[in-house]
Amino acid sequence: MVAIGLSAGAVARIRFAVSCLWEVVASLRVLRDPGDHAVHLPWARRVRPRLAEVGLDGGLLWQLVPAPPGYLADFLTPPAASLDPDLATELSALRDTSAETVRAHLDLYPGTPGPAVAALQDDPESGLRRLTEEIEAYWRIALAPDWARIRALLDAEVTARARLLADRGAAALLNDLHQQVRWEDDTLLIAQRHCLAPDVQEGPGLVLVPSVFVWPSVLSISAGETPQLAYPARGIGAVWELPAAAPDALASLVGRGRARMLAELAAPLSTTELARRTGMSAGGVSQHLTVLRAAGLVVTRRRGRLLLSTRTEVAEALLAASR
């Protein structure tokens, strides 16, 4: 059990961030032990053969990310900076990790390191360049094709948590994150084996990082002066579900993308949720919604802070006639 004391100032500075590198390392943990992450099996079965084809299922990155609950080096996930993640920026921060930090973290791994890890330990500068190249290749194969739907789910999670923070305060927010996380007596308790996080008195505060792939557990680190807690975003149970089928006749009339959206809009949905369900970008969904509203097929209404869209009776008739 990890206990992190949070001062009043530190609680006031709790923030959210979305991180490409957190999804890289967490998704690799899924691939190392897919049986413990059943919800991600459709993704793992699709991705694992592609990684094997290019030899990424045994390289430096693979060796640095063990199956749960093995120790995961903190330097792999430098503090996430914002809600607008950028892989290139995060890789630049990773390459800037000091040799002393790399070696200190690698010393915490059990057993004798493999050749790739030993080379990183001997020459961190060259090893970090190799590592970032592997991460870029891994990203292109494993995560880039699904990043739009992953990002949409993470954005929706941050929005929901921000509302909870505004409505009920920091204590309610922290106690609602995960069953392994508990806030009591000004202390954040995390049921996590490999973390020796210091109390957070001043400085940047605690960073909460929602993740698709960290499920069903949490990951907590104290890299540098910025403690981070990665926790599962809500709604991941449906992240790999196939989108609702759009009738071919309707797709021929309005386009396949818009037909897929109409098939999903049986109930009011936000742009973010619609993007998650269809795998489109939020910008693409907004453009399609504009066209569908102009055609009288969709109506959008405000509910609190959210704009929710649903299909009209005209759209219902088109769907019924084309099935």
C-alpha positions in Angstrom: 0.0 0.0 0.0 1.3 3.4 -1.0 0.4 6.4 1.1 0.9 9.9 -0.3 0.2 12.9 1.9 -1.4 15.8 0.1 -1.2 19.3 1.6 -4.1 21.7 1.0 -2.1 23.4 -1.7 -1.3 20.1 -3.4 -5.0 19.2 -3.4 -5.8 22.5 -5.0 -3.2 21.8 -7.7 -4.5 18.4 -8.7 -4.8 18.3 -12.5 -5.6 15.9 -15.3 -3.5 15.1 -18.3 -3.7 12.7 -21.3 -0.5 10.9 -22.3 0.6 9.0 -25.4 3.4 7.3 -23.5 1.1 6.1 -20.7 -1.0 4.4 -23.4 2.2 2.9 -24.9 3.5 1.3 -21.7 0.0 0.3 -20.5 -0.9 -1.3 -23.8 2.3 -3.2 -23.8 1.5 -4.7 -20.4 -1.8 -5.9 -22.0 0.1 -7.6 -24.8 2.5 -9.2 -22.3 -0.4 -10.8 -20.4 -3.6 -10.5 -22.4 -5.5 -13.1 -20.3 -5.7 -10.5 -17.5 -7.1 -7.9 -19.8 -10.0 -9.7 -21.5 -11.7 -6.5 -22.6 -8.7 -5.7 -24.8 -8.5 -9.2 -26.4 -9.9 -8.0 -29.8 -7.2 -5.3 -30.0 -4.4 -7.7 -28.7 -5.3 -10.4 -31.3 -5.2 -7.9 -34.1 -2.0 -6.1 -33.0 0.3 -8.9 -31.7 1.0 -10.5 -35.1 1.8 -7.2 -36.7 4.4 -6.5 -34.0 5.9 -9.9 -34.4 6.3 -9.3 -38.2 8.6 -6.3 -37.5 10.4 -7.8 -34.4 8.9 -5.4 -31.8 7.8 -8.3 -29.6 11.2 -8.8 -28.1 13.2 -5.5 -28.5 14.3 -3.0 -25.9 10.8 -1.5 -25.3 9.3 -5.0 -24.9 12.0 -5.9 -22.3 11.5 -2.7 -20.4 7.7 -3.3 -19.9 7.1 -6.5 -17.9 3.9 -8.3 -17.5 1.9 -7.1 -14.4 2.7 -6.7 -11.6 6.4 -6.3 -12.5 8.3 -3.0 -11.9 7.9 -0.4 -14.6 10.7 2.2 -14.8 9.4 5.7 -14.0 11.5 7.3 -16.7 9.3 5.7 -19.4 6.4 8.0 -18.5 7.7 11.6 -18.0 5.1 13.9 -16.4 2.2 14.4 -18.9 2.0 18.1 -19.7 -1.5 18.8 -20.9 -4.9 17.5 -22.1 -3.6 17.8 -25.7 -1.1 14.9 -26.0 1.6 14.9 -28.6 3.8 11.9 -29.0 6.8 13.8 -30.4 6.8 16.2 -27.4 6.7 13.3 -25.0 9.4 11.4 -26.8 11.6 14.5 -26.6 11.2 14.6 -22.8 12.0 10.9 -22.7 15.2 11.4 -24.7 16.2 14.2 -22.3 16.2 11.8 -19.3 19.5 12.0 -17.4 21.9 9.0 -17.5 21.8 8.9 -13.7 18.0 8.6 -13.7 18.0 5.9 -16.3 20.6 3.8 -14.5 18.9 4.3 -11.1 15.6 3.0 -12.4 17.1 0.1 -14.3 18.8 -1.0 -11.1 15.4 -1.7 -9.7 14.6 -4.4 -12.2 15.1 -7.9 -10.9 17.5 -10.5 -12.3 20.1 -10.1 -15.0 19.2 -7.6 -17.7 19.0 -8.7 -21.3 21.4 -7.5 -23.9 19.2 -4.5 -25.0 18.6 -3.3 -21.5 22.3 -3.8 -20.6 23.2 -1.6 -23.6 20.8 1.1 -22.4 22.4 0.9 -19.0 25.9 1.2 -20.4 25.1 4.1 -22.8 21.8 5.8 -21.9 22.0 8.5 -24.5 22.3 6.0 -27.4 19.8 3.6 -25.8 17.2 6.3 -25.4 17.4 7.1 -29.1 16.9 3.5 -29.9 14.0 3.3 -27.4 12.2 6.3 -28.9 12.6 4.8 -32.4 10.9 1.6 -31.2 8.1 3.6 -29.5 7.5 5.5 -32.7 7.3 2.2 -34.7 5.1 0.6 -32.0 2.8 3.6 -32.0 2.3 3.4 -35.8 1.3 -0.2 -35.7 -0.5 -0.7 -32.4 -2.1 2.6 -31.4 -2.3 5.2 -34.2 -5.1 3.3 -36.1 -7.3 3.4 -33.0 -6.1 6.7 -31.5 -9.2 8.7 -32.5 -11.6 6.4 -30.6 -9.1 6.1 -27.6 -8.7 9.9 -27.5 -12.4 10.5 -27.6 -13.0 8.2 -24.7 -10.2 9.9 -22.6 -11.6 13.3 -23.4 -15.0 12.2 -22.3 -13.5 10.8 -19.1 -11.8 14.1 -18.2 -15.0 16.1 -18.9 -17.0 13.8 -16.5 -14.3 14.0 -13.8 -14.0 17.7 -14.1 -17.8 18.0 -13.5 -17.6 15.7 -10.5 -14.8 17.8 -9.1 -16.9 21.0 -9.5 -20.0 19.4 -8.1 -18.6 17.4 -5.1 -15.0 18.4 -4.5 -11.6 16.8 -4.6 -12.3 14.1 -1.9 -15.2 12.8 -3.9 -13.2 12.8 -7.0 -10.3 10.9 -5.5 -12.5 8.3 -3.9 -14.4 7.7 -7.1 -11.3 6.9 -9.3 -10.8 3.2 -8.6 -11.2 0.6 -5.9 -7.5 0.6 -5.3 -7.5 4.3 -4.5 -8.7 5.8 -1.3 -8.6 9.3 0.1 -8.8 9.7 3.9 -7.1 11.9 6.6 -5.4 14.1 4.0 -3.7 11.0 2.6 -4.1 9.3 -0.8 -3.8 5.5 -0.3 -3.0 3.4 -3.4 -2.9 -0.4 -3.3 0.1 -0.6 -5.5 3.3 -2.7 -5.0 6.0 -0.9 -6.9 5.8 2.7 -5.8 7.5 4.7 -3.1 5.9 8.0 -3.7 6.8 11.0 -1.5 4.3 13.3 0.2 3.2 16.2 -2.0 3.5 19.4 -0.2 4.3 22.1 -2.7 5.3 22.0 -6.4 3.1 21.0 -9.3 0.8 18.7 -7.3 -0.6 15.3 -8.4 -1.3 14.5 -12.0 -4.3 12.2 -12.8 -3.9 10.4 -16.1 -7.0 8.5 -17.4 -6.0 5.5 -19.5 -7.7 2.9 -21.7 -5.1 0.2 -21.3 -4.2 0.4 -17.6 -7.5 -1.4 -16.7 -8.2 -3.3 -14.5 -5.6 -1.8 -12.1 -3.9 1.5 -11.5 -0.3 2.6 -12.0 1.3 5.2 -9.8 4.8 6.7 -10.1 6.8 9.6 -8.6 9.1 10.5 -11.5 11.0 13.7 -10.6 8.9 16.1 -8.6 5.6 15.3 -10.2 3.7 12.2 -8.9 1.3 10.7 -11.4 -1.6 8.3 -11.0 -2.8 6.5 -14.1 -6.3 5.0 -13.7 -8.9 3.3 -16.0 -11.2 5.6 -17.9 -14.9 4.7 -17.7 -16.5 3.2 -20.7 -13.6 1.0 -21.8 -15.9 -2.0 -21.9 -17.3 -0.8 -25.2 -14.1 0.6 -26.7 -13.5 -2.2 -29.2 -17.2 -2.8 -30.0 -18.0 -2.7 -33.7 -20.0 0.4 -34.7 -23.7 0.0 -35.3 -24.3 -1.3 -38.8 -25.5 1.3 -41.3 -27.9 0.1 -44.0 -26.2 0.0 -47.4 -29.1 1.9 -49.1 -28.8 4.8 -46.6 -25.0 4.8 -47.0 -25.4 5.2 -50.7 -27.7 8.1 -50.1 -25.9 10.1 -47.4 -22.4 8.5 -47.3 -21.2 5.7 -45.1 -19.8 7.9 -42.4 -23.0 9.9 -42.0 -25.1 6.7 -42.2 -23.0 5.1 -39.4 -23.6 8.2 -37.3 -27.4 8.1 -37.8 -27.4 4.4 -36.9 -25.8 5.3 -33.5 -28.0 8.3 -32.8 -31.0 6.4 -31.4 -30.4 8.2 -28.1 -28.8 11.6 -27.6 -25.0 11.5 -27.8 -22.3 14.2 -27.5 -19.8 14.7 -30.2 -17.1 13.1 -28.1 -19.2 10.0 -27.5 -20.2 9.8 -31.1 -16.6 10.0 -32.2 -15.7 7.2 -29.7 -18.5 4.9 -31.1 -17.7 5.5 -34.7 -13.9 5.7 -34.5 -14.0 9.1 -36.3 -12.2 12.2 -35.1 -14.3 14.8 -33.2 -13.7 17.3 -36.0 -15.0 14.8 -38.6 -18.1 14.1 -36.5 -18.8 17.9 -36.1 -18.6 18.4 -39.9 -21.0 15.5 -40.5 -23.4 16.7 -37.9 -23.5 20.1 -39.5 -24.6 18.6 -42.8 -27.1 16.3 -41.1 -28.6 19.1 -39.2 -28.9 21.2 -42.3 -30.7 18.3 -44.0 -33.2 17.9 -41.1 -31.9 14.5 -40.1 -30.3 15.5 -36.8 -31.2 17.9 -34.0 -28.8 19.1 -31.4 -29.8 20.5 -27.9 -27.9 21.7 -24.9 -28.1 19.7 -21.7 -26.1 21.4 -19.0 -22.6 21.8 -20.4 -23.1 19.2 -23.1 -24.4 19.5 -26.6 -26.3 16.3 -27.4 -27.5 15.2 -30.9 -30.1 12.7 -31.9 -31.8 11.8 -35.1 -35.1 13.3 -36.2 -38.3 11.5 -37.3 -37.2 12.1 -40.9 -34.0 10.2 -40.2 -36.0 7.4 -38.4 -38.2 7.0 -41.5 -35.1 6.9 -43.8 -33.5 4.2 -41.6 -36.7 2.1 -41.5 -37.2 2.4 -45.2 -33.6 1.4 -46.0 -33.3 -1.7 -43.8 
